[in-house]
Amino acid sequence: MGGVDVAAALAELYQLQAKDLELDQLEAEMKRLPPELAELRKKWEERLDRLTELKEQLKQVRREYEKNDLELKDLTAKRTQAQEEQLQAESAREVTQYENRIQQLSTRIDELTELTLPLIEEMERLEAAIKELEAELAELKPELERLEAENEARIAELKTTYEEKRAEREAMAKAIPALVIREYEAIRRARKGIGVARMVPVGEDRQAFRCEACSVQLPTHVAQKVYQGRQLVRCPSCGRILWKGP
């Protein structure tokens, strides 16, 4: 890399990475949900889902009840009319015909009544369950709102810190050659946030070195190139940029 002090650039790059890792940690902390809030949200959502489910069940049962009730009213009106017309019958045959008609209507009315009573009981059960859930949600709401407000305040504070450190990071990056930054950032995206790694001595004699990031021992010629500091050298194992360290 002609005209570039690679050793100095890598030293600055290592410091930049430390700042990037701080930013990564802040981002993760902003996304993290406090356990108490996570638990209460889960409880709230479960009960809200259950409430929606019960309301839908009630809607269906009520629809069935209203259909039966409408038919019952119609049949009852027809039976009343048949009974009134029977009183006006002029022959035994007409009386018998009306009697048969009234009997048919009464049978159907009894059937519908038998079907409708369980629907009324089910509606009452569902309405009681809905009322209980609504009361529970009303009780949970103030605590949930408090925890949500606390979390929003926490995130706002973290965002302020993040923006300050981001500005510091951008100022640091300006001192590093753009080519180095681009390569580092590409590696960082692919390697879980670590784009540059120090060489670490293996043993006390400092004759062998390993990559700080992946711990694989480096070939001698690779270590030598890193120490020469004339070009960017990447770890043969993990592909991260290697720095000889301070």
C-alpha positions in Angstrom: 0.0 0.0 0.0 2.2 2.8 -1.3 2.3 6.0 0.8 0.3 4.4 3.6 1.7 3.7 7.1 0.1 0.3 7.4 1.2 -0.2 11.0 -0.2 3.1 12.1 -3.4 2.6 10.2 -3.9 -0.8 11.8 -3.3 0.6 15.3 -6.0 3.2 14.6 -8.2 0.6 13.0 -8.0 -1.6 16.1 -9.1 1.3 18.2 -11.9 2.0 15.8 -13.0 -1.6 16.1 -13.2 -1.2 19.9 -15.6 1.8 19.3 -17.6 -0.3 16.8 -18.0 -3.0 19.3 -19.2 -0.5 21.9 -21.8 0.7 19.3 -22.8 -3.0 18.6 -23.3 -3.5 22.3 -25.5 -0.3 22.6 -27.6 -1.5 19.6 -28.1 -4.9 21.3 -29.0 -3.2 24.6 -31.6 -1.0 22.8 -33.2 -4.1 21.3 -33.1 -6.1 24.5 -36.4 -6.2 26.3 -36.2 -6.0 30.1 -37.3 -9.4 31.5 -40.1 -7.9 33.6 -41.5 -6.1 30.6 -41.1 -9.1 28.3 -43.0 -11.3 30.8 -45.8 -8.8 31.3 -46.1 -8.2 27.5 -46.4 -11.9 27.0 -49.1 -12.2 29.6 -50.9 -9.2 28.1 -50.8 -10.5 24.6 -51.9 -14.0 25.7 -54.9 -12.6 27.4 -55.7 -10.2 24.6 -55.6 -13.1 22.1 -57.8 -15.2 24.4 -60.2 -12.2 24.7 -60.4 -11.9 20.9 -61.0 -15.7 20.6 -63.8 -15.6 23.2 -65.5 -12.6 21.5 -65.4 -14.4 18.2 -66.9 -17.5 19.8 -69.6 -15.3 21.5 -70.4 -13.7 18.1 -70.9 -17.1 16.5 -73.0 -18.4 19.3 -75.1 -15.2 19.4 -75.6 -15.5 15.6 -76.9 -19.0 16.0 -79.1 -18.0 18.9 -80.6 -15.1 17.0 -81.3 -17.3 14.1 -83.1 -19.8 16.3 -84.9 -17.0 18.2 -86.1 -15.5 14.9 -87.4 -18.9 13.8 -89.0 -19.5 17.2 -90.8 -16.1 17.0 -92.0 -16.9 13.5 -93.2 -20.4 14.4 -94.9 -19.1 17.6 -96.7 -16.5 15.6 -97.8 -19.1 13.1 -99.0 -21.4 15.9 -101.0 -18.6 17.5 -102.6 -17.8 14.1 -103.4 -21.5 13.6 -105.0 -21.7 17.0 -107.1 -18.6 16.3 -108.1 -19.9 12.9 -109.0 -23.3 14.5 -111.5 -21.6 16.7 -113.2 -20.3 13.5 -113.2 -23.8 11.8 -116.6 -24.8 10.5 -116.1 -28.6 10.3 -114.4 -31.4 12.2 -112.1 -31.9 9.2 -110.9 -28.3 9.4 -110.4 -28.7 13.2 -108.3 -31.8 12.6 -106.2 -30.1 9.9 -105.5 -27.2 12.2 -104.8 -29.6 15.1 -102.2 -31.4 12.9 -100.7 -28.0 11.9 -100.5 -26.8 15.5 -98.9 -30.1 16.5 -96.2 -29.8 13.8 -95.5 -26.3 14.8 -95.3 -27.2 18.5 -92.9 -30.1 17.8 -90.6 -27.8 15.9 -90.9 -25.1 18.6 -89.9 -27.7 21.3 -86.9 -28.8 19.2 -85.7 -25.3 18.7 -86.2 -24.4 22.4 -84.1 -27.5 23.3 -81.4 -26.3 20.9 -81.6 -22.7 22.1 -81.3 -23.2 25.8 -77.7 -24.5 25.7 -76.9 -21.5 23.4 -78.1 -19.1 26.1 -76.0 -20.9 28.7 -73.0 -20.8 26.4 -73.5 -17.1 25.8 -73.7 -16.5 29.6 -70.5 -18.5 30.1 -68.6 -16.6 27.4 -69.8 -13.2 28.6 -68.6 -14.1 32.1 -65.2 -15.2 30.8 -64.9 -12.1 28.7 -65.8 -9.9 31.6 -63.2 -11.6 33.8 -60.5 -11.2 31.1 -61.3 -7.6 30.6 -61.0 -7.0 34.3 -57.6 -8.7 34.3 -56.4 -6.7 31.4 -57.6 -3.5 33.1 -55.6 -4.5 36.2 -52.5 -5.3 34.1 -52.6 -2.1 32.0 -51.2 0.5 34.5 -48.2 -1.7 35.3 -47.6 -2.4 31.6 -47.8 1.3 30.7 -45.3 2.1 33.5 -42.8 -0.5 32.3 -43.2 0.6 28.7 -42.5 4.2 29.7 -39.4 3.2 31.6 -38.2 1.2 28.7 -38.8 4.1 26.3 -36.8 6.3 28.6 -34.0 3.7 28.8 -33.9 3.4 25.0 -33.9 7.2 24.6 -30.9 7.5 26.9 -29.1 4.7 25.1 -29.8 6.4 21.7 -28.2 9.6 23.0 -25.1 7.7 24.1 -25.1 5.8 20.8 -25.2 9.0 18.7 -22.3 10.5 20.8 -20.2 7.4 20.3 -21.2 7.2 16.6 -19.9 10.8 16.1 -16.6 9.8 17.8 -16.4 6.8 15.6 -16.8 8.8 12.4 -14.1 11.2 13.5 -11.7 8.3 14.2 -12.5 6.7 10.8 -11.5 9.9 8.9 -7.9 9.3 10.1 -7.8 5.9 8.5 -7.3 5.3 4.7 -10.7 4.6 3.0 -9.4 1.5 1.4 -8.5 0.0 4.8 -11.9 1.0 6.2 -13.8 -0.6 3.3 -11.9 -3.9 3.7 -12.3 -3.9 7.4 -16.1 -3.2 7.3 -16.6 -5.9 4.7 -14.9 -8.4 6.9 -16.7 -7.2 10.0 -20.1 -7.7 8.4 -19.1 -11.3 7.5 -17.3 -12.1 10.8 -19.7 -11.2 13.6 -18.3 -7.7 14.2 -14.5 -8.5 14.3 -12.6 -7.3 11.2 -9.1 -6.9 12.6 -7.3 -9.1 15.1 -3.9 -9.0 16.8 -1.2 -11.6 16.5 -0.8 -13.3 19.9 2.5 -15.1 20.8 2.2 -18.8 21.3 4.5 -19.6 24.4 7.0 -17.3 25.9 9.7 -17.4 23.2 7.6 -15.3 20.8 8.7 -17.5 17.9 5.2 -18.5 16.9 1.9 -16.6 16.8 -1.8 -17.2 16.6 -4.7 -15.2 15.4 -6.4 -13.5 18.4 -9.8 -13.9 16.8 -9.8 -17.6 15.7 -6.9 -18.9 17.8 -5.3 -20.7 14.8 -1.5 -20.7 14.7 -0.2 -18.6 11.9 2.4 -19.8 9.3 5.8 -18.1 9.9 5.8 -16.3 6.5 2.4 -14.8 7.4 3.6 -13.5 10.7 6.7 -12.1 9.1 4.6 -10.1 6.6 2.5 -8.7 9.4 5.6 -7.5 11.3 7.0 -5.9 8.1 3.9 -3.8 8.0 4.0 -3.0 4.3 0.6 -4.4 3.4 -2.7 -5.6 4.8 -2.3 -9.3 5.7 -5.3 -11.5 6.4 -5.5 -14.6 8.6 -5.3 -17.7 6.4 -8.0 -19.3 8.6 -10.6 -16.7 9.4 -9.8 -14.0 6.8 -9.5 -11.2 9.4 -6.9 -8.4 9.0 -3.9 -9.1 11.2 -2.2 -6.5 13.3 1.1 -7.1 15.1 -0.2 -5.3 18.2 1.4 -2.4 20.2 
